[in-house]
Each structure stands twice: as structure tokens, then as C-alpha cells.
Amino acid sequence: MSKTKKETKQDEESRTLLVGYARRSNAGGAIKLSINTATFADCETYETSDGESYVPLVLSMAALQRVIAGERAVTTVSQLLD
């Protein structure tokens, strides 16, 4: 497979929708999530067998660890798109 095809396939597999940001609280004892309400309303959901609906969101563990360590101010909260 050529490099261009690999890059295109990878881009298609990693499409995301930016939903908000995660940052460490000023006191450092918590992670604060800021979610854009308009974008959140547009997110895809799934339903569990008990009828509850959820919005699946992702954060990079490596980026979140850098926020926790104080190496970064914020990281993104996203939804993976099909």
C-alpha cells in the first residue's frame, strides 16, 4: 500500500468531533471538563439494554497524564466518528 493510501485510511479511521476540553483544577485535585452544549447535542449516542442513552467520548491517556502532571494546560474531549 502506498504512503498516500495509508495516510488516507488513517485519516478516515481517526476522524473526531471536538466536544470540549479537560484541564486540571486550580487546586490541582480534580480534572475539570468543559463541554460545548451545542456540539454535545449533535453527538452520536448509544443505548444500553436497560434503555439508558450515553454519549461515548474519548480523551488521550497520554495527553491527560501530561495535564495531570502540569506539563500541559488542557487536552481535548472528542467523539470518534465512523
C-alpha positions as CSV (number, residue, x, y, z in Angstrom):
1,M,0.0,0.0,0.0
2,S,1.4,3.4,-0.9
3,K,2.1,6.1,1.7
4,T,-0.8,8.2,0.4
5,K,-3.3,5.4,0.7
6,K,-2.1,4.6,4.3
7,E,-2.4,8.3,5.3
8,T,-5.9,8.5,3.8
9,K,-7.0,5.3,5.6
10,Q,-5.6,6.5,8.9
11,D,-7.3,9.9,8.5
12,E,-10.6,8.2,7.8
13,E,-10.2,5.9,10.9
14,S,-9.3,8.8,13.2
15,R,-12.0,11.4,12.4
16,T,-13.1,13.1,15.6
17,L,-15.6,15.7,16.7
18,L,-14.2,18.2,19.2
19,V,-16.7,18.3,22.1
20,G,-14.7,20.2,24.7
21,Y,-11.6,20.4,26.9
22,A,-10.2,18.8,30.0
23,R,-8.0,20.7,32.4
24,R,-6.6,20.4,35.9
25,S,-8.4,22.5,38.6
26,N,-6.5,25.4,40.1
27,A,-6.2,23.5,43.3
28,G,-4.8,20.5,41.3
29,G,-7.1,18.0,43.0
30,A,-9.5,17.4,40.1
31,I,-9.9,17.3,36.3
32,K,-12.5,19.8,35.0
33,L,-14.4,19.1,31.9
34,S,-15.8,21.9,29.7
35,I,-18.3,20.5,27.2
36,N,-19.8,22.6,24.4
37,T,-23.5,22.1,24.8
38,A,-24.4,22.7,21.1
39,T,-21.8,20.2,20.0
40,F,-22.8,17.7,22.7
41,A,-26.3,17.8,21.4
42,D,-25.0,16.8,18.0
43,C,-23.0,13.8,19.2
44,E,-23.9,10.3,18.4
45,T,-25.3,8.2,21.2
46,Y,-25.8,4.6,22.0
47,E,-28.4,2.9,24.2
48,T,-27.8,0.1,26.7
49,S,-30.0,-2.9,27.3
50,D,-31.7,-1.1,30.2
51,G,-32.8,1.8,28.0
52,E,-30.3,4.4,29.2
53,S,-28.6,6.6,26.5
54,Y,-25.0,7.5,26.6
55,V,-22.6,9.7,24.6
56,P,-19.3,8.0,24.0
57,L,-16.4,10.5,24.4
58,V,-12.6,9.9,24.4
59,L,-9.6,11.6,25.9
60,S,-6.0,10.6,25.1
61,M,-4.5,9.0,28.1
62,A,-1.0,10.3,27.3
63,A,-2.4,13.9,26.9
64,L,-4.4,13.6,30.1
65,Q,-1.4,12.4,32.0
66,R,0.5,15.5,30.8
67,V,-2.3,17.7,32.1
68,I,-2.3,15.9,35.4
69,A,1.5,16.3,35.6
70,G,1.2,20.1,34.8
71,E,3.1,19.7,31.5
72,R,0.1,20.9,29.5
73,A,-2.7,23.2,30.4
74,V,-5.6,21.4,28.6
75,T,-6.4,18.5,26.3
76,T,-9.3,17.8,24.1
77,V,-12.5,15.8,24.8
78,S,-13.7,14.3,21.5
79,Q,-16.1,11.8,19.9
80,L,-14.8,9.3,17.4
81,L,-16.7,9.4,14.1
82,D,-17.4,6.5,11.9
